[in-house]
Amino acid sequence: MRFNSKFKKQYDRPRKEFYPKATGLEVIVRNNDVEKAIRILKKKVAKSGLMRELKQRQYYEKPSDKRIRKNKEAVKRWRKVQKKLQERW
């Protein structure tokens, strides 16, 4: 069965890969103080977890390893909350 070119779907819309992903990290340099701006940028990058995610995506992670890692992170977060609760009492 052949398709008439008039009835083919037109895929002329741009794909998602071509849109840059907005990270929202922005630092304003004031009074030409670049060193301070770099310190602020480093803090923002560390807080957002961008470098950590880049290191994780550097190599393929098996789904089973990913599940184990996420489970360990959840346990670590839970213990941190429990420790804060213990300090209150």
C-alpha positions as a Markdown table, in Angstrom:
| # | Residue | x | y | z |
|---|---|---|---|---|
| 1 | Met | 0.0 | 0.0 | 0.0 |
| 2 | Arg | 1.4 | 3.4 | -1.0 |
| 3 | Phe | 0.7 | 6.6 | 0.6 |
| 4 | Asn | -0.1 | 9.8 | -1.2 |
| 5 | Ser | 2.3 | 12.6 | -0.3 |
| 6 | Lys | -0.6 | 14.9 | 0.3 |
| 7 | Phe | -1.9 | 12.8 | 3.2 |
| 8 | Lys | 1.4 | 12.2 | 5.0 |
| 9 | Lys | 1.7 | 13.7 | 8.4 |
| 10 | Gln | 3.8 | 16.8 | 8.5 |
| 11 | Tyr | 6.5 | 16.7 | 11.1 |
| 12 | Asp | 7.6 | 20.3 | 10.7 |
| 13 | Arg | 7.4 | 21.1 | 14.4 |
| 14 | Pro | 10.7 | 21.4 | 16.2 |
| 15 | Arg | 11.7 | 18.5 | 18.5 |
| 16 | Lys | 12.3 | 18.9 | 22.2 |
| 17 | Glu | 16.1 | 18.4 | 21.9 |
| 18 | Phe | 16.4 | 21.7 | 20.1 |
| 19 | Tyr | 15.1 | 23.7 | 23.0 |
| 20 | Pro | 17.7 | 24.6 | 25.6 |
| 21 | Lys | 16.7 | 23.5 | 29.1 |
| 22 | Ala | 16.4 | 26.6 | 31.4 |
| 23 | Thr | 18.3 | 26.0 | 34.6 |
| 24 | Gly | 17.4 | 29.3 | 36.3 |
| 25 | Leu | 21.0 | 29.9 | 37.6 |
| 26 | Glu | 21.9 | 33.5 | 37.2 |
| 27 | Val | 24.5 | 35.6 | 38.8 |
| 28 | Ile | 24.8 | 39.4 | 38.5 |
| 29 | Val | 28.3 | 40.8 | 38.6 |
| 30 | Arg | 28.3 | 44.1 | 40.5 |
| 31 | Asn | 31.1 | 46.6 | 40.7 |
| 32 | Asn | 33.3 | 44.4 | 38.5 |
| 33 | Asp | 33.7 | 42.0 | 41.4 |
| 34 | Val | 34.0 | 38.7 | 39.4 |
| 35 | Glu | 35.5 | 36.7 | 42.3 |
| 36 | Lys | 32.5 | 37.3 | 44.5 |
| 37 | Ala | 30.2 | 36.4 | 41.5 |
| 38 | Ile | 32.1 | 33.2 | 41.0 |
| 39 | Arg | 31.7 | 32.3 | 44.7 |
| 40 | Ile | 28.0 | 32.9 | 44.5 |
| 41 | Leu | 27.7 | 30.9 | 41.3 |
| 42 | Lys | 29.5 | 27.9 | 43.0 |
| 43 | Lys | 27.1 | 28.1 | 45.9 |
| 44 | Lys | 24.1 | 28.1 | 43.6 |
| 45 | Val | 25.4 | 25.2 | 41.5 |
| 46 | Ala | 26.2 | 23.2 | 44.7 |
| 47 | Lys | 22.7 | 23.9 | 46.1 |
| 48 | Ser | 20.9 | 23.0 | 42.9 |
| 49 | Gly | 22.8 | 19.6 | 42.7 |
| 50 | Leu | 23.8 | 20.3 | 39.1 |
| 51 | Met | 27.3 | 18.9 | 39.3 |
| 52 | Arg | 26.2 | 15.9 | 41.2 |
| 53 | Glu | 23.7 | 15.1 | 38.4 |
| 54 | Leu | 26.3 | 15.6 | 35.7 |
| 55 | Lys | 28.6 | 13.2 | 37.5 |
| 56 | Gln | 25.8 | 10.6 | 37.7 |
| 57 | Arg | 24.9 | 11.0 | 34.1 |
| 58 | Gln | 28.5 | 10.6 | 32.9 |
| 59 | Tyr | 28.2 | 6.9 | 32.9 |
| 60 | Tyr | 25.2 | 4.6 | 32.4 |
| 61 | Glu | 23.6 | 3.4 | 35.6 |
| 62 | Lys | 21.7 | 0.1 | 35.6 |
| 63 | Pro | 18.1 | 0.4 | 36.7 |
| 64 | Ser | 18.8 | -1.9 | 39.6 |
| 65 | Asp | 21.8 | 0.2 | 40.8 |
| 66 | Lys | 19.7 | 3.3 | 40.4 |
| 67 | Arg | 17.0 | 1.8 | 42.6 |
| 68 | Ile | 19.5 | 0.8 | 45.2 |
| 69 | Arg | 21.1 | 4.3 | 45.2 |
| 70 | Lys | 17.8 | 6.1 | 45.5 |
| 71 | Asn | 16.8 | 3.8 | 48.4 |
| 72 | Lys | 20.1 | 4.6 | 50.2 |
| 73 | Glu | 19.5 | 8.3 | 49.7 |
| 74 | Ala | 16.0 | 8.0 | 51.1 |
| 75 | Val | 17.3 | 6.2 | 54.2 |
| 76 | Lys | 19.9 | 8.9 | 54.6 |
| 77 | Arg | 17.3 | 11.6 | 54.4 |
| 78 | Trp | 15.1 | 9.8 | 56.9 |
| 79 | Arg | 17.9 | 9.3 | 59.4 |
| 80 | Lys | 18.8 | 13.0 | 59.1 |
| 81 | Val | 15.2 | 14.0 | 60.0 |
| 82 | Gln | 15.2 | 11.5 | 62.8 |
| 83 | Lys | 18.4 | 12.9 | 64.2 |
| 84 | Lys | 16.9 | 16.5 | 64.1 |
| 85 | Leu | 13.9 | 15.2 | 66.0 |
| 86 | Gln | 16.1 | 13.6 | 68.6 |
| 87 | Glu | 18.0 | 16.8 | 69.1 |
| 88 | Arg | 14.8 | 18.7 | 69.8 |
| 89 | Trp | 13.7 | 16.4 | 72.7 |
